[in-house]
Amino acid sequence: MIDLRTLRPIDYGTVIESVKKTNRCVTIEEGFPVGSIGNHIGAYIMQNAFDYLDAPVINCAGKDVPMPYAANLEKHALVTCLTASSTSAVVTSACFSRLAA
């Protein structure tokens, strides 16, 4: 797991080394899915470390809706621990069931 503390400059070396080690990448962020930093990182990995990937890069981002003002609706628009953990569970099951078959 890598926690990118800064986006300028991005430590691409650490990202690529992690992909080489794990053969997977899941990005999680609260931003919108379109034009997000997770998409940029996924594209960079596809261009520079494609041969190391055993599964597609998965981007887990907030909903593609305007940010609501009401607190109860805001909870549905943002990424939560539950959505992040369910995403990683789907990734794990998809990757390892394919390997077992």
C-alpha positions as CSV (number, residue, x, y, z in Angstrom):
1,M,0.0,0.0,0.0
2,I,1.3,3.4,-0.9
3,D,0.0,6.7,0.5
4,L,1.0,9.4,-2.0
5,R,1.5,12.4,0.2
6,T,2.3,14.7,-2.7
7,L,1.0,14.8,-6.2
8,R,3.7,17.1,-7.5
9,P,6.1,15.5,-7.9
10,I,4.7,12.0,-7.9
11,D,7.1,9.3,-6.8
12,Y,6.6,7.1,-9.9
13,G,9.5,4.8,-8.9
14,T,7.8,3.7,-5.8
15,V,4.5,3.1,-7.6
16,I,6.2,1.0,-10.3
17,E,8.2,-1.0,-7.7
18,S,4.9,-1.7,-5.8
19,V,3.3,-3.0,-9.0
20,K,6.3,-5.2,-9.7
21,K,6.1,-6.6,-6.2
22,T,2.3,-7.2,-6.1
23,N,1.4,-7.4,-9.8
24,R,-1.8,-5.4,-9.1
25,C,-3.0,-1.8,-8.5
26,V,-6.1,-0.4,-6.9
27,T,-6.4,3.4,-6.6
28,I,-8.7,4.8,-4.0
29,E,-9.6,8.5,-3.7
30,E,-12.5,10.8,-2.8
31,G,-12.4,12.8,-6.0
32,F,-14.6,12.4,-9.1
33,P,-13.8,9.4,-11.3
34,V,-13.4,11.5,-14.5
35,G,-10.1,13.2,-14.8
36,S,-8.9,11.9,-11.4
37,I,-5.3,11.3,-10.2
38,G,-6.2,7.6,-10.0
39,N,-6.8,7.5,-13.7
40,H,-3.5,9.2,-14.4
41,I,-1.6,6.7,-12.2
42,G,-3.4,3.8,-13.9
43,A,-2.5,5.1,-17.3
44,Y,1.1,5.6,-16.2
45,I,1.3,2.0,-14.9
46,M,-0.3,0.7,-18.1
47,Q,2.4,2.5,-20.2
48,N,5.4,1.7,-18.0
49,A,4.6,-1.5,-16.1
50,F,2.0,-3.4,-18.2
51,D,4.0,-6.6,-18.3
52,Y,4.0,-6.8,-14.5
53,L,0.2,-6.6,-14.1
54,D,-1.8,-9.8,-13.5
55,A,-5.1,-7.9,-13.5
56,P,-6.4,-4.5,-14.8
57,V,-5.9,-1.4,-12.7
58,I,-9.0,-0.6,-10.7
59,N,-10.0,2.9,-9.8
60,C,-12.2,3.4,-6.8
61,A,-13.4,7.0,-6.7
62,G,-16.4,9.1,-5.5
63,K,-19.6,9.1,-7.4
64,D,-19.8,11.2,-10.6
65,V,-22.4,13.6,-9.2
66,P,-22.2,17.1,-7.9
67,M,-21.3,17.2,-4.3
68,P,-24.5,17.4,-2.2
69,Y,-24.7,19.8,0.7
70,A,-26.9,17.6,2.9
71,A,-24.7,15.4,5.2
72,N,-26.8,12.2,4.6
73,L,-26.4,12.5,0.8
74,E,-22.7,13.4,1.0
75,K,-22.1,10.0,2.7
76,H,-23.4,8.3,-0.5
77,A,-21.3,10.5,-2.8
78,L,-17.9,9.9,-1.2
79,V,-15.7,6.8,-1.0
80,T,-16.0,5.2,2.4
81,C,-14.1,2.4,4.1
82,L,-17.0,0.1,3.3
83,T,-16.8,0.8,-0.5
84,A,-13.0,0.6,-0.4
85,S,-13.1,-2.8,1.4
86,S,-15.8,-4.2,-0.9
87,T,-13.8,-3.1,-3.9
88,S,-10.6,-4.8,-2.6
89,A,-12.7,-7.9,-1.9
90,V,-14.0,-8.0,-5.5
91,V,-10.5,-7.5,-6.8
92,T,-9.1,-10.3,-4.6
93,S,-11.8,-12.7,-5.5
94,A,-11.6,-11.9,-9.3
95,C,-7.8,-12.2,-9.3
96,F,-7.5,-15.4,-7.3
97,S,-10.5,-17.2,-8.7
98,R,-9.0,-16.8,-12.2
99,L,-5.7,-18.2,-10.9
100,A,-7.4,-21.2,-9.3
101,A,-9.3,-22.1,-12.5
